[in-house]
Amino acid sequence: MSAFRSQLGSCLGRATTWNPLRASADDVFRYIDLSSVDQDTKTVVEAREVTCGEAPSRARQLVSAGDVLVSTVRPNLNGVARVPSGLDGATASTGFCVLRPELSKIDGGYLFQWVKSSAFVSNMVSKATGASYPAVSDRIIFESLIPLPPLEEQQRLAAILDQAEILRTQRRAALAQLDSLARSVFLDMFGAALESPIRISLGKLVGEFRYGTSEKSGSAGFPALRIPNVASGSLNLNELKTVNVEAAEFKRLKLQSGDLLFVRTNGNPDYVGRCAVFEPALVADTGFEPSKFIYASYLIRARLRGRDLLPLVLQQYLSDGEGRRALRSRCKTSAGQYNINTEGLGAIPIPVFPVDLQQTFIARIQAIEALKTTHRAAQSELDALFASLQQRAFSGLL
């Protein structure tokens, strides 16, 4: 199958706009902003209710079920989603380009698969402007080219990719269940500590907080962990970069067993404060010497003092519930970015967890992590299969 390429805008309708500030101040509407879209699952995870009198200036675009939302900021993150039926008539931020498929020309599922493809993402990244806050315009998206086979062929390709996506979703669900199991074990073992009013500020338990290097990555240097490498509770080592730093800076930033890495800034508040524990064994299969790892400037390293609080216990506490709420409350916003600094982290109150129970908890978590490792390996294989299917579908080889 070969398909001619057409400008994306030629097969789209246009979303309408409105100004909530001109409506009754007490009227309520559902608002989809950039943080509403989960960049991993490519879904709208929440849409908050807003009164017209308090409407954000970006709340302007009326969307319909089936519309495809494409974030125009940081296109490398591929913040895209389809509007579900339950959000028909909601209002989307002008930070999205709204793609409304003309169903006589393009299948909605095919369109959605296209904007998730590496070809589309790479094109947008190459055309983005702005060093610190890269973005593309709606015009750039509308003028981009898309392979456009006949509708029947579009539907066939979309169905294949949808089926592959279902398998990936099921694997992610299995991993999420294991995460839930870890949380349940934590609550069961440390319920008494969580109910106790006794708290110690994290700053008193940490021997050192330190920001990472601001040097740019290159073709040589030390392996440097970045925001994409810090998943929720684990390290994602799929895309490692190297950074060349001087010996003195390497000594300051060298990671060692038990170091916690926190994401300190992101456009999505759910990403800020994510943390993972560094262990040499976790990076042993990367092809890099485990003792040579450092980390980038958008991360904060916390090195605990003594053995009264074990890193994995702290990581679990801050990932959910009371701990996560305490962390989020210390985040600040600036220019659409959410941030937390070392002062904010240091002020988080931490319960006193019994040391003996911490050791038992670690043993149980390690058993759960072994299962997660198996599932992640299968997830990686499915991701590679999906990427291959995408490439073949949009190049006429599927």
N, C-alpha and C positions, 0 to 999 in steps of 0.2 A: 504494500500500500504506500502510495506517495500522496502527499497533500500539499496544496499550495498554502502559502503563508499570508495571513491577512492581518491588518491592523486590528488590535483587540477591540478598540472602540467601535468598529464598524458592525460588530455583532452584539452590541449592548444597547439597552435603554438607559435612561437617565433617572436618577433618584431625585425626588422633590425635596425642597428645603422649607424650613419654617423658623420662626424666631419665637421661642417659648416666652421670652420677656414681654411679648405683645399679647399674650393670653392672660387669663385670670391668674393672679399670683398664687392662688391656692390649688390650681389644677396640678395633677401629678402625671408624669410620664416616665417611661422606662428608658434609661440611658445606658448605652454601650460605649464605654471609653476604651482607650488602648489597653488598660490593665484588665479589662473584662475578658480578653482573649488569652487563652492558654497557648503559649508558643510551641509546646510539645505536642499536645493533642489536637491543635488547630480547631478548637471549639470555643464557643462563647460560654464561659463558666459562670458568669453572673452578669446581671444587668440591674443596677440599683435604681430605686424609685427616687425621683427628684421633683420638687415642686417648681412650677414655672418661675416663681419669684426668685428662686435660688439657682436657676439654670446656669451651668458653665457657658462661657462664651463660645466654646467649640460645639455645643449641643445644637446642631442645625439640620442634620440629614435624616429624613424619614426613610426607613428601610422596610422591605417586604420579605416575607419568608422566601428562602432560596437565593437571596442576594448574597454575593461573595464580598466579604470585607477584606481589604488589603491595607495593612498599616503602611503609611508612606514614610514613617521614620524608622531608622535603623533597619533597612530592608534585609540585611544579612540575617536578622533574627526570624524573618518570615512569619510575622504576626498576621496570619490569615485565618478566616473562619467563614462558614456559611451561616446565615441567619436562620435559626430554627423556627418552626411554625409558631411556637409559643411566644416569639418576639416579633411577630408580624405587626408592623405599625410602630415599632420602637424608634427611638432617635439615636443615631450614631454620631460619634465625634467626627469633626472635619479632619482629624488625624488619619481617618480611613479614606481610601478611595473605594467608593461603592460600585461594584460591578453587577449590573442587573441584566442577566442573559435574555436576549430575544430568542425565545425557544424555537422559532422557525429557522434560526441560523446556528445556534450553538446549544449543546446540551449542558445543563447546569452542573452535572457531575463531572463532565469533561473539563469544563471551565475551572472548577475547583481543583481538580487534579493538576491542571496546568500551572496554576499559581503556586502550587506546592513543589513544583519541579525544580531541579537544580538549574535548568536552563533559564527559567524565568528569574529565579533568585539571583543568579550570576549577572544577568542582564541589568537588573535593577541596581545591584551593588556597583556595577561599572558606571552607572549613570547618576549615582547619588552625589549630592554636593553637601559641603559642610564637614569640616574635619572632626569637630567634637560632637556634632549632632547630625550625622548624615541623613539625608532625606531625598525623596523623589517627589515630583509633582504628579497630580492626576493626569496632566497632559502626557507626561513621559509614559505612564502606565497605559493610557488609551492608545498611544501611538506605537507601543511595542507590538511585535509580530507574534502571532500564534499559528501553529500548524492547524489547518481547518479542513479535515476530511468530511465526507458526507455525514449527515446526522446519524444515520444507522451505524456507521463505523465509529463515530464519537461515543455512542451509547455502548457499543461492544467494548471499546477500550476502557471506558469509565467503569464498566461492570467488573472487568478483570482487576483493575487497580483497587476498586472498592473491596473486592474479596480479599486481596492481599492486605489491605488496610485493616480489615476485620481481624485477621490473624495477629497483626501487630497490636491491635487494641486488646485482644484477649491476653496476650503475653504481658502487656502493661498492667492489665487488671490483676493478673497473678502476682506480679511484683508488688502492686499496691496492697494486696491482701497480706503479703508477708510483712510489709511496712506496718499494717494495722496490727499484726500479731506482735511485732516488736513493741508497739505502743501499749498493747494490752498487758504484756509481760511487765513493762515499766510501771504502769499504774498499779498492777497487782502487787509488785514487790515494794514500791516506794510510796504507797498510799499514805502511810503514817507520816512520812517526812513531808509530803505535800500538804497535809492537813495542819501540820505544826506551824505556828507563826514565826518560828526562828528562821532568819534569813541572813546570809552573808553576801555582801556585794561582790560581784565577779572580779572586780579590780583587786580585791584582797587575796583572791585565789590564783591570780595570774601573775607570774613573775615578769612577763614582758608582753606588751602589745607592739606590733611593728607593721608598718605599711610595706608593700612590695615595691619592686623596681618599676620605674617609669620608662626604662630603656625599651626601644622597639625590638620586636622579634626579627630574626634574620636567619640566614642559612647555616649559621654555626653558633656555638655557645652552649650555655647550660639549659637543660630542660626546665621550662618555667610554666607552672600551673596558672591558669587564668579563669575568668568567670565561667566559661563553658565547661571547665574541668571540675567544678564544684557543684555536684548535684545535691539533692536533698538527702543528706546523710551518707553520701558515698562519693568517691572520686570517679569521674568519667574521663577515661584516658584515651578516647578515640582521636582527638585532635591536639596533639602536643606540639608546642612551638619551642624554639630555642632562642635564648637571649644572651648576648655577650656582655658581661659585666666585669668590672675590675675585681682583683682579688679581695680587696677590702670589703666591697659590697657583697661579693659572694659569701664571705664569712658571716656578714650580718644577716643575710637572707637564706642561708642554707637551712633546709628543712630537716627535722629529725623526728624520730619516733614519738608519736603522741601529740604533735603540733596540730592545732585546730586552725583551719582556714575559713574565714568569714567573707562572704560577698558584701562589699560595703556600699555599692551603688548600682542602680539599675532603674530602667523605666517602669518595670513591673515590681510593685511593692512586695509581691510574694517571693521574689528572688532575693531581695535585700535581707541579709542576715543568715542566708543559707550557710550551713557549715558542714565541713567534712573533716575527718581525722586522717592525717598523713601517717602511713606506716610503710617502711621500706619494702615489705613483702608485697604490698599492693601494686607497686610499680616495677617489680622485678622482671616482668615479661615485656616491658616497653622497649627494650633495646638500649636504654640509658642506665647508667650507673645510679642506683638508688641514692647514694650519698651526694650526688651532684644536683639534686632538685632544688630550685628556688621558686619564687612566685611573683606575680605581677602586681601593679600598683592598685588595681581595683579590688584587691584582696587584703585582708588584715590577718596577720598571724597572731594567735594567742598561745603562749607557752605556759602551761600550768605550773604552779609552785607546789612541790611536794607530791604526796600520794593520797591526800585526803579526798580529792575529787579526781576520778578517772575520766579521761577525755571522752570516751564513748558514752558515759553516763551524762556528761554535760551536753554532748551533741544531741542525745535523745531528748533531754529536757527542753532544750531550746528549739526543737523542731516542731513542737506541738503543744497545744493546751496553754497552761499558765505561762510556761517559759516563752513560747512563741509570742503570746500577747504582750509580755513584758518587753521583749525585744522590739516588736513592732511599734510600741508606744514611744520608743526612743528614736525612731526614724524621723528624719526631716525631709522636706521637699524643696526643690529649687529647680526652676526651668524644666518642669516635667520629669525630673529625676528624683528618686527616693534615695536617701543616704543614711548611713549610720557611721559614727566615728568611734575612736577608741574611748572617748569619755562616755559616750552612750552605752557602749558595751560594758565598760567597767562599772557602770551604775546599776546594772541588772541584778536584782536580788536572787540569790540561789539558795534553795533549801539545803539542809545538812543531811546528806545521804549516808547511812551507815556503811562503813568501809567493807565489812564482811559481805553485806548484801550486794554491794557494787561488784565484787569479784564474781559472785554467783550470776549476777545479771550479765556480766561480760561473757561468761561461758555459754549462757543461753543465746545471747545475741550472735555469738560466733557460729553457732549451729544454724541459726536463721540466715546468717550471711552466706554460709556455704550453699544453702538452697538458692539464695538470690543470685549468687555467682553463676549457677547453672542456668537460671532463667535469663540472666543478662546475656550470656553467651548465645542462647537461642534467639534472644531479641536482636542481637547484632547480626545474626545470620538472616533474620527476617528483614531487617533494615537494608541489608545489602541486596537481598532479593528484590525488595520493593524499588530501590534505586535503579536496579538493572531493568526492571519492568517499565519504570517511568521512561528511562532513556530509550528503550526500544519502542515504547508506545508512541512517543512524540517524534521519533525519527523514521517511522513507517516500517519498523521491523517486527512488530508484534502481531 
